[in-house]
Amino acid sequence: MTFDVIVLGLGAMGSATASVLARRGLRVLGLDRHDRGHTLGSSHGHTRIIRTAYYEHPDYVPLCRAAFGLWHDLEQRRGQHLLTACPCLSVGTPDSELIRGVRSAAETHGLSLELLDPGQLRNRYPQFRLGDDMTGAVEQASGFLYVDDCVRALQDDAARHGAELRFHEPALEWKSQPGGIAVKTAWENLSAGALVVTAGPWARPILADMNLPLTVMRQTPLWFRPHRAADFRRDRFPIFLVDLPGGAFYGIPMLDSRGIKAALHYAAPELENADEVSREVTLEDEQPVRAFLREYLPNAAGPCTDGSTCLYTLTPDRHFVVDRHPGHERVAIAAGFSGHGFKFAPVIGEALADLVTTGRTEWPIGLFSARRFQTI
Ligand SMILES: Cc1cc2nc3c(=O)[nH]c(=O)nc-3n(C[C@H](O)[C@H](O)[C@H](O)COP(=O)(O)OP(=O)(O)OC[C@H]3O[C@@H](n4cnc5c(N)ncnc54)[C@H](O)[C@@H]3O)c2cc1C
């Protein structure tokens, strides 16, 4: 065998895994069907939020804490700034999923979380125009990651430790064989001791035998130039998540001339095929975000200066799948990051490296078991 492990898919999760495996001294081959730095998957678009009081489930909190450290380790190894600390404001009615969730995560894990009543919220963040029913929760253990730089840094780190990374080389199929795994790519038949599948929105076809209930959802983060740029600087304006009856919105302060980043979370059709997705950003994409800004952040609702398309890969319960392949002991898989996985990439890389080399991991990833879907 030329390689100990093949990593199929070099987005955030595959690049992180290749970096961990290479640093552990394994012979690693990473494959991606698209160019380096492509914008067709899920790991591009300038920034990603990292936060700790995890409304989605308290079990994510230890992983968030570890992720901060691992991102900072990568910064040191690469000599590069990747993560900027910035407060994160959650806004919703006291009984909204968001406010209940951040409070529950904070209480379970003893996190520091500042609760703001409607008056305090208005005083602290006058950029928002919110009703008397809206409360806030601010955490400081949060920030944003420069997503494109992070993925590149993970790939550089993997390569520096000896991994071979090939782009524009789609894996067409794979199978177990005595002593390992065979992978057929568009150009070559390869073999390795083990395989990690991190194919993002294309996980479903390449893991067809698992019949995972994954869907793909098109998302369009947009940038709006505020009327008064200084009010939306990161020293005055937080990362925000706003849970409204009509949908959830999030955003990031103004970091460059494009303005603040703002987007509607979820709320688009769930599709089966990632290649069907329209890549064009239209006025229809802008409309709900602009309506949100006009009502709740009126001074941010200036011209829309930029936008991109990006894909979520969803599981029915919106929790990840990170596990060994139930039918192939030398295969580990990670998929279905449901629009909130990026921050965890270095942790997922560690867990996948454990799973594929030793069959088990100490990382607390029970929530992500593939067996919960009982598909195989
Ligand atoms: C708009 C948007 C905003 C988000 N915001 C946040 C956020 O604020 N915080 C957060 O934590 N997360 C966020 N996420 C989620 C996060 O970005 C994703 O969970 C994460 O990037 C998923 O990474 P991945 O490696 O699984 O997938 P991808 O990055 O899509 O990587 C999969 C790779 O596999 C390759 N591939 C697929 N099939 C094959 C094949 N057969 N052969 C070879 N290569 C193959 C693809 O080309 C691709 O490069 C957001 C996502 C989007 C879309």
The ligand as an ORCA input file, in Angstrom:
! r2SCAN-3c Opt
* xyz 0 1
  C     -23.439     29.952      4.410
  C     -22.867     29.061      5.461
  C     -22.590     29.591      6.711
  C     -22.077     28.785      7.715
  N     -21.779     29.342      8.921
  C     -21.174     28.606      9.866
  C     -20.726     29.225     11.052
  O     -20.870     30.423     11.248
  N     -20.098     28.438     11.973
  C     -19.898     27.107     11.778
  O     -19.324     26.473     12.648
  N     -20.306     26.508     10.644
  C     -20.932     27.220      9.691
  N     -21.322     26.644      8.515
  C     -21.173     25.200      8.333
  C     -19.769     24.782      7.940
  O     -19.208     25.701      7.037
  C     -19.823     23.369      7.380
  O     -20.414     22.528      8.361
  C     -18.439     22.840      7.042
  O     -17.751     23.753      6.225
  C     -18.586     21.486      6.348
  O     -17.319     21.064      5.896
  P     -17.159     19.705      5.093
  O     -15.685     19.452      5.009
  O     -18.041     18.658      5.691
  O     -17.763     19.981      3.639
  P     -17.117     20.723      2.375
  O     -16.400     21.923      2.761
  O     -18.196     20.873      1.361
  O     -16.041     19.700      1.839
  C     -16.370     18.518      1.164
  C     -15.333     18.330      0.075
  O     -15.446     17.023     -0.454
  C     -15.152     17.081     -1.826
  N     -15.737     15.904     -2.451
  C     -17.032     15.520     -2.426
  N     -17.213     14.369     -3.099
  C     -15.989     14.003     -3.546
  C     -15.520     12.889     -4.318
  N     -16.355     11.935     -4.753
  N     -14.214     12.848     -4.612
  C     -13.357     13.798     -4.179
  N     -13.755     14.874     -3.446
  C     -15.046     14.965     -3.137
  C     -15.788     18.402     -2.265
  O     -15.270     18.888     -3.472
  C     -15.503     19.292     -1.087
  O     -14.322     20.048     -1.258
  C     -21.846     27.407      7.476
  C     -22.113     26.879      6.214
  C     -22.611     27.697      5.209
  C     -22.900     27.094      3.872
*
